Amino acid sequence: MTLVDASHPAACPACVAGDAMDLVSETSEARPQDIRLSLPTIHCAACISGVERALSATPGVNEARVNLTMKRARIDAVPGVTADSLIEVLARAGYEAHELDPTALRATEADKQSRDLLMRLGVAGFAMMNVMLMSVAVWSGATEATRDLFHWISATIAVPTVAFSAQPFFKSAWSALRVGRLNMDVPISLAILLATGMSIYETAQGGSHAYFDAALSLTFFLLAGRYLDYRTRHTARSAAEELAALEVPRVTVLRDGVELEVPLADVGVGELLLIRPGARMPADARVVTGHSELDFSLLNGETHPVAVAPGAEVSAGVINLTGPLEVEIVRAAEDSALRRMADLVAVAEEAKSRYTSLADRAARIYAPVVHLLALATFIGWFSASGDWRLAMNIAVATLIITCPCALGLAVPAVSTAASGRLFRKGMLIKHATALERLAEVECVVFDKTGTLTLGTPKPDDLSHVDATDLAIVRTLAAASSHPLSTALAEAISAPGAVLSDLREVPGFGVEGCWDGRLVRLGRAEWIGAEPAKKTATYLKVGDAAPLTFTFTDSLRPGAKEAVAGFKAAGFDVMLLSGDTEAAVQNVAAQLDIPVARSGLLPQEKAAEIAALSQSGTKTLMIGDGINDTAALAEAHVSMSPASALDASRVVSDIVVLSTSFESLPDAVRTATRARRRILENFGIAATYNAIAIPIALAGFATPLAAALAMSTSSILVSLNALRLH
């Protein structure tokens, strides 16, 4: 058994950087590296100069630039300078910093679709204003040659604009028609094309009316709705990706006895990795050398650390707590426990993706009705008048006036308002239909560790412990990074005893000498104590009887209010956990949760959710661990706290940025109100059509008047969405 000196000081970051300079001086051709840091606490120009000054003064840093808006720093440094050393430099300068994964950030920054939509919207808006100016001249009485000139200029502007700006609708409509179905973009595309085509024909024939402004206004308003909808969801995705970028996928590999920091993707089966205390296990592996304790809480919900020794098999995702471990990778990524869990998630996600939004359900009914009505109008007027141009004009006016622009805006306008409200309360909506599904929830299912609790145990009452024993415990606990030791050290305010020969024994605990006697703080079997029924650590002073220190995980702020709020709203509330029966029942009793199940494996959690779904109960699942991902994907709608693993955040529909859960019931209330506003918007659209369609059918509305009426209905829908607040 190897004993580790717990008092060994960490290396100075500046010295580390200096050593790195010496190493790379021999390889002057080495390329500089790009390091990105998140700076959550900076807020002014002084912070920018302070951070840049501290970083630039560090040996090995070529250049440092701070972006105040994004609260990030980009550092150009020589190979060998580590992000950890720069983080320590900034910590000494008074700035909090976290490393970001540049690869993940490039995905976040490469917002091509957003720029594309905004560009098309801008082009459509500019063209619409110019064509409307031409139309004013025609409305003012321009005739014959002058009128035809303005029409041709309008055509020159409108035709390429429609061809460029309306592409999102054309592509979507064609995708639907190719597989034999209709969506909302089919009548939209048809209205735009017919308005443009009819206007070109009228212009070529020297007609008195052209409707290029109608085609452009349709395109502009619908692009505005599409852009609002996209930006609402992209804000959530970007924030989630920013959180994911904090988990840098790199490992320390041992090759020929040399430690190298490389991407996990470059490491294969059979290679040796060094897992330092506090690091997460990157792959399924076997311990080769070292003793330690592992935290399995994010993998299976078990809060009590598990001791490991050489030969032990460990799973990806667990956290090494006390001692350094050398491990050998035993499974390729595609065969790991995490991959098997990912397969469960994929199956559940496929089922969730089949959910049809309210807008799509409306389109199934609305689109064929609109097409049939326009066709019937053309046939009726052509039969009655024999003038196909008149019949086509009235049919186009009917198609435009019934164009589902209001329906197209009904959902994104409300979603934008609701998502903005929830964002201000610390919640990010990631999925397009998450709000609609959240409004349908009947049962709320919580995970325990890291969700209802913070995953940071606190010692129970210490008032009965002798002052001398407390002082010994204080010193022993301060010498360890084990979470139970850290909690004890923080809870004991009295000064520690003077101990000699302090040593941490990885996987077992901490020992030292006090008054000529051996003192130990650690596991029951090492101390010789009777294990407690709950999370505990044990103290042994010489030959005296062992003392037991029990711990209770702290409830998450707002957990009580969240459970009470859901119950008051009439929802069933359940607790599903992989932790022990005693720990689960304790939390359930504190929060008054009537149904609590413990010791569940990941697939058993997912099966519980699936059983509820099969019984017709729509569930909201709230969890944070790898063991929750399949259940989160299986649920009707899901949430994860920002502290959750990346896998859980990716699967979840909503990410809760706030530490407190107090506002979770309000999220359901907001979703319910949003659904009501969406249905009201459908009602507004239906009322508008009931009034406008007879006017169009009677031939009293030109395509231009139809476009103005359509725009008015769109504005009414947007104003109604603002009533959400």
MIDO-568851 format. One record per residue (C-alpha): x, z, y. Coordinates in steps of 0.1 Angstrom, whole numbers, padded with zeros to 4 digits, always signed. Each point is the difference from the previous one (the first is absolute). Example, Ala and Ser with C-alpha at 12.3 -4.5 7.8 and 13.67 -1.06 7.14 Angstrom:
2
+0123+0078-0045+0014-0007+0034
// end
This chain:
725
+0000+0000+0000+0015-0011+0033-0004+0024+0030-0003-0015+0034+0012+0017+0032-0032+0001+0021+0019+0009+0031+0021-0031+0001-0004-0015+0035-0013-0036+0005+0024-0026+0014+0000-0006+0037-0019-0033+0007+0026-0011+0026+0028+0006-0026-0020-0020-0025-0003-0029+0025+0037+0004+0008+0009-0002-0037-0021-0031-0002+0019-0016+0028+0033+0006-0019-0015-0015-0031-0013-0032+0016+0031-0006+0021+0016-0015-0031-0029-0025-0003-0004-0013+0035-0021-0029-0013-0028+0023-0012-0033-0008+0016-0016+0026+0023-0031+0018-0013-0034+0003+0016-0014+0036+0000-0035+0008+0013-0011+0034+0009-0035+0014+0009+0000+0022+0031-0034+0017+0000+0007+0025+0029+0014-0023+0027-0022-0006+0030+0019-0010+0031+0029-0020+0014+0023+0031-0001-0007+0001-0038+0012-0036-0003+0032+0006+0018+0006+0033-0018-0005-0016-0035+0021-0031+0008+0028+0021+0015+0002+0023-0030+0000-0029-0024+0024-0021+0019+0025+0029+0001+0000+0001-0038+0031-0016-0016-0010-0031-0019-0031-0008+0021+0004-0034+0018-0033+0000+0018-0032+0021+0002-0033-0012+0016-0031+0021+0003-0036-0014+0002-0021+0026+0018-0033-0017-0008+0006-0001-0037+0020+0032+0000+0028-0015-0020+0038-0005+0003+0020-0029-0013+0036+0007-0007+0027-0026-0007+0027+0019-0019+0030-0006-0022-0004+0003-0038+0004+0036-0011-0019+0016+0029-0032+0015-0016-0034+0005+0014+0002+0037-0010+0031+0005+0021-0017-0016+0030-0031+0022-0005+0022+0031+0001+0017-0013+0032-0034-0004+0016-0012+0034-0013+0029+0017+0018-0010-0019+0031-0035+0013-0003-0018-0030-0013-0020-0003-0033+0008-0031-0020-0010-0016-0033+0015-0030-0018-0021-0031-0003+0003-0028-0025+0008-0032+0020-0015-0022-0027-0034+0017+0002+0001-0001+0038+0006-0037+0001-0032-0004-0020-0017+0021+0026+0015-0019+0029-0007-0034-0014-0036+0000+0011-0005-0038-0003-0037+0000-0006-0007+0022+0031+0021-0023+0022-0017-0030-0015-0035+0012+0007+0009+0011+0035+0016-0033+0008-0031-0019-0012-0022+0023+0020+0020-0006+0031-0001-0037-0004-0037+0000-0006-0006+0022+0030+0021-0021+0023-0016-0032-0012-0035+0015+0003+0005+0009+0037+0013-0034+0009-0028-0019-0018-0026+0023+0016+0015-0010+0034-0006-0036-0009-0035+0008-0011-0008+0016+0034+0007-0033+0016-0023-0018-0024-0027+0027+0005+0004-0005+0038-0012-0035-0002+0029-0023-0010-0013-0032-0014+0011-0031-0019+0037-0007+0005+0009+0034+0014-0020+0018-0027+0016-0022-0027+0035+0008+0013-0007+0037-0001-0013-0003-0035+0031-0019-0012+0023+0026+0016-0020+0027-0017+0003-0019-0033+0038-0003+0005+0002+0038+0004-0027+0011-0025+0008-0022-0031+0036+0011-0006-0009+0036+0010-0028+0001-0026+0023-0016-0026+0026+0027+0007-0019+0032+0009-0028-0003-0025+0023-0004-0031-0006+0036-0013-0038-0008-0003+0006-0035-0015+0024+0013-0026-0023+0029-0010-0030-0023-0002+0019-0025-0021+0012+0027-0023-0036+0011-0006-0014-0035-0004+0027-0010-0025-0012+0027-0024-0037-0008+0006-0010+0029+0022-0009+0007+0037+0014+0025+0024-0005+0008+0036+0027-0026+0011-0019-0029-0015-0028-0002+0026+0025+0010+0027+0022-0029-0009-0029-0024-0003-0013+0010+0034+0034-0005+0017+0006-0034-0017-0035-0013+0007+0001+0012+0037+0034-0017+0004-0010-0031-0020-0033-0005+0019+0018+0005+0033+0025-0027-0008-0027-0024-0010-0020+0007+0032+0031-0005+0021+0008-0033-0017-0036-0011+0006+0000+0010+0036-0026+0027-0007-0010+0026+0027+0008+0030-0022+0031+0012-0018+0005+0034-0015+0038+0005-0002-0004+0033+0018-0025+0012-0027+0025-0008-0027+0028+0017+0018-0020+0031+0009-0011+0003-0037+0037-0002-0010+0011+0025+0026-0026+0027-0007+0005-0002-0037+0037+0001+0002-0003+0031+0022-0020+0017-0027+0025-0011-0027+0029+0013+0020-0016+0034+0007-0007+0004-0037+0035-0009-0010+0017+0022+0026-0021+0030-0010+0012-0002-0036+0036-0010+0009+0004+0031+0021-0006+0021-0030+0022-0021-0023+0029+0001+0025-0002+0037+0003-0001+0004-0038+0030-0024-0003+0018+0021+0026-0006+0031-0021+0011-0019-0031+0032-0011+0017+0010+0037+0002+0006-0001-0038+0032-0021-0002+0003-0014-0035+0037+0007-0006+0019+0020-0026+0035+0013-0006+0014-0017-0031+0032+0011-0018+0021-0029-0010+0035+0007-0014-0002+0035+0014-0006-0013+0036-0032+0008+0019-0017-0030+0015-0032-0002+0020-0020-0031-0011-0036-0012+0000-0020+0012-0030-0007-0037-0008+0037-0005-0008+0001+0028-0026-0007-0007-0037-0007+0018-0033+0030+0021-0012+0015+0006+0035+0009+0035+0012-0016+0013+0031+0008+0031+0020-0031+0019+0011+0007+0026+0026-0022+0031+0007-0030-0011+0021+0001-0036-0013-0028-0018-0019+0007-0014-0034-0001-0038+0005-0005-0010-0037-0008+0013-0034+0033+0015-0012+0018+0025-0023+0021+0029+0014+0036-0005-0009+0017+0029+0018-0013+0029+0021-0027+0026+0001-0028+0001+0025-0037+0005+0005-0024-0029+0008-0031-0001+0020-0027-0019-0019-0028+0007+0025-0004-0035+0014+0001-0015-0036-0023+0023-0019-0012+0027+0025+0020+0027-0018+0013+0024+0028+0024+0020-0021+0035-0015-0001+0013-0011-0034+0036+0007-0011+0020-0028-0015+0034-0002-0017+0021-0028-0016-0021-0021-0023-0033+0005+0018-0022-0030+0007-0013-0003+0036-0025-0023+0016+0003-0020+0032-0016+0018+0030+0010+0036-0008+0021+0019+0026+0034+0017-0009+0000+0035+0014+0031+0021-0006+0030-0017-0015+0016-0034-0001-0008-0021-0030+0017-0030-0016-0027-0021-0017+0000-0032-0021-0028-0025+0006-0019-0004-0033-0028-0024+0009-0003-0031+0021-0024+0001+0029-0026-0020-0019+0000+0025-0028+0000+0032+0020-0027+0026+0002-0007-0011+0036-0006-0036-0012-0024+0012-0026-0018+0019+0027+0001-0031+0022-0018-0020-0027-0029+0026+0001-0001-0005+0038-0001-0038-0003-0030+0001-0023-0019+0024+0023+0010-0020+0032-0014-0032-0016-0034+0017-0004+0001+0013+0036+0008-0035+0014-0033-0013-0013-0018+0021+0026-0019-0024+0023-0002+0008+0037-0032+0001+0019+0009-0031+0019+0007-0020-0031-0033+0012-0016-0018-0011+0032+0018-0033-0001-0013-0008-0035-0035+0000+0014+0006-0011+0035+0023-0030-0005-0023-0021-0023-0030+0008+0022+0018-0012+0031+0011-0033-0016-0035-0007-0014-0016+0007+0034+0024-0023+0018-0006-0028-0025-0038+0005+0001+0002-0002+0038+0019-0033-0001-0024-0015-0025-0031+0012+0018+0010-0012+0035+0013-0033-0014-0032-0006-0018-0021+0009+0030+0020-0020+0027+0021-0025-0019+0029+0008+0023+0029+0013-0021+0021+0010+0031-0028+0023+0012-0005+0014-0035+0037+0006-0004+0002+0017+0034-0028+0024-0009+0014+0006-0035+0034+0008+0016-0017+0024+0025-0018+0017-0029+0032+0003-0019+0019+0015+0029-0028+0023+0011-0002+0013-0036+0038+0000-0005+0009+0035-0013+0023+0008+0029-0018+0033+0005+0002+0007-0037+0037-0009+0001+0005+0026+0027-0024+0026-0014+0025+0015-0025+0033-0004+0019-0014+0014+0033-0013+0031-0017+0031+0003-0023+0023-0001+0031-0020+0027+0017-0002+0022-0031+0037-0005-0009+0010+0009+0035-0020+0032-0001+0015+0010-0034+0035-0010+0012-0003+0025+0028-0009+0026-0026+0031-0008-0020-0014-0024-0026+0010-0036-0007-0024-0025-0016+0019-0023-0022-0026-0020-0020-0025-0024+0015-0030+0015-0018+0011+0037+0001-0024+0011+0027-0030-0016-0018+0010+0016-0033+0006+0034+0017-0035+0000+0013-0013-0003-0036+0018+0030-0014-0019+0027-0020+0028+0021-0015+0034+0011+0013+0028+0006-0024+0032+0019+0011+0034+0003-0016+0016+0034+0005+0038+0000+0004+0010-0017+0032-0036-0008+0009-0021+0032+0003+0032+0020+0000+0032-0009+0018+0022+0002-0031+0021+0028+0018-0006+0033-0019+0001+0033+0020+0009+0034-0015-0029+0024-0006+0000+0035+0015+0035+0015+0003-0010+0033+0014+0005+0018-0033+0036-0011-0004+0028+0025+0008+0020-0008+0032+0033-0002-0019-0014-0024-0025-0014-0021+0029+0034-0002+0016+0016-0011-0033-0027-0026-0005+0004-0012+0036+0037-0007-0005-0004-0016-0035-0029-0022+0011+0019-0012+0031+0028-0013-0023-0024-0024-0018-0019-0032+0009-0026+0006-0027-0035-0001+0017-0009+0035-0013+0033+0014+0014-0006-0017+0033-0035+0014+0002+0013+0035-0007+0028-0002+0025-0025-0011+0027-0025+0027-0009+0025+0029+0001+0009+0010+0036+0023+0029-0008+0037-0007+0000+0016-0008-0033+0024+0022-0021+0037-0007-0002+0007-0017-0033+0032-0014-0014+0007-0029-0024-0033-0018+0009-0006-0029-0024-0028-0023-0008-0005-0007-0037-0018-0034-0001-0032+0002-0020+0000+0037-0001+0004+0018+0034+0024+0018+0023+0023+0029-0009+0025+0023+0018+0015+0035+0001-0015+0029+0019+0015+0035-0001+0019-0009-0032-0031-0012-0018-0010-0035-0010-0032-0012+0019-0020-0031-0009-0029-0019+0014-0015-0027-0021-0019-0010-0032-0016+0025-0023+0020-0009-0031+0033+0003+0020-0010+0033+0014-0015+0014-0032-0035+0005+0015-0035-0006-0013-0013-0033+0015-0029+0004+0024-0032-0021-0003+0006-0016+0034+0029-0015+0019+0027+0027+0003+0037+0008+0003+0017+0032-0013+0026+0025+0013+0024+0019-0022+0022+0028+0016+0025+0012-0025-0017+0017-0029-0032+0008+0019-0034-0015-0011-0006-0035+0013-0022-0005+0030-0025-0029+0002-0007-0019+0032-0032-0022-0003-0009-0029+0022-0031-0017+0012+0000-0035+0013-0013-0002+0036-0033-0017+0007+0002-0031+0021-0012+0006+0036-0037-0010+0002-0005+0000-0038-0027+0027+0002-0017-0018+0028+0002-0034-0018-0016+0014-0032-0026+0019+0019-0008-0031+0021-0004-0022-0031-0022+0025-0017-0022+0005+0031-0005-0037+0002-0014+0000-0036+0030-0014-0019+0011+0012-0034+0036+0014+0002+0024+0001-0030+0037+0009-0005+0020-0019-0026+0036+0011-0005+0029-0001-0025+0010+0036+0009-0006+0031-0021-0035+0015-0004+0009+0031+0020+0014-0019+0030-0030-0024+0000-0026+0027-0003+0016+0020+0027-0002-0029+0025-0035-0008-0011-0011+0036+0006+0016+0001+0035-0018-0032+0010-0032+0006-0018+0003-0032-0021-0026+0002-0028+0017-0025-0025+0037+0003-0006+0020-0015-0029+0037+0007-0008+0027-0014-0022-0011-0036+0004+0024-0029-0006-0001-0030+0023-0021-0021-0024-0024+0029-0004-0005+0003+0037-0008-0038+0002-0023+0004-0030-0019+0028+0018-0005-0022+0031-0010-0030-0022-0026+0022-0018-0015+0009+0034-0001-0037+0010-0017-0010-0033-0027+0027+0007-0007-0017+0033+0018+0027+0021+0021-0015+0028+0031+0022+0006+0025+0007+0027+0033+0009-0016+0027+0019+0021+0034+0003-0015+0037-0003+0007+0021-0002-0032+0011-0027-0024-0024+0016-0025-0028-0007+0024+0005-0037+0005-0021-0012-0029-0029+0023+0011+0004-0011+0036-0003-0036-0010-0030+0007-0023-0020+0018+0026-0026-0017+0022+0022+0009+0030+0032+0020+0003+0021+0019+0024+0036+0013+0000+0018+0023+0024+0030-0015+0019+0023+0024-0020-0011-0018-0033+0023-0022-0020+0002-0036+0011-0018-0010-0033-0030+0021+0009-0001-0012+0036+0001-0036-0011-0030+0004-0024-0021+0021+0025-0025-0016+0023+0006+0026+0027+0032+0019+0010-0004+0034+0016+0028+0004+0026-0012+0035+0012+0013+0030-0020-0035+0015+0003-0030-0011-0021-0026+0014+0023-0011-0034+0013-0005-0016-0035-0038+0007+0000-0002-0016+0034+0016-0032-0015-0030-0003-0023-0024+0006+0029+0018-0026+0020-0002-0025-0029-0037+0007-0004-0006-0006+0037+0021-0032-0002-0021-0013-0028-0031+0007+0020+0014-0019+0030+0009-0029-0023-0035-0001-0013-0013+0002+0036+0022-0029+0009-0015-0020-0028-0034+0009+0014+0011-0012+0035+0011-0032-0015-0032-0004-0019-0022+0007+0030+0021-0024+0021-0006-0027-0026-0037+0007-0002-0003-0007+0037+0026-0027+0004-0007-0021-0031-0035-0011+0009+0013-0010+0035+0027-0021-0016-0024-0015-0026-0024-0010+0028+0028-0020+0016+0002+0022+0032+0036+0011-0006+0030-0023+0005+0031+0007-0020+0015+0015+0032-0029+0023+0006+0002+0010-0037+0037+0009+0004-0008+0022+0031-0028+0017-0020+0024+0005-0029+0026+0015+0024-0027+0024+0013-0008+0013-0035+0037+0005-0006+0003+0021+0031-0030+0021-0010+0016+0006-0034+0032+0012+0015-0018+0023+0024-0019+0016-0028+0032+0006-0019+0013+0021+0029-0029+0023-0005+0018+0014-0030+0018+0025+0023
// end
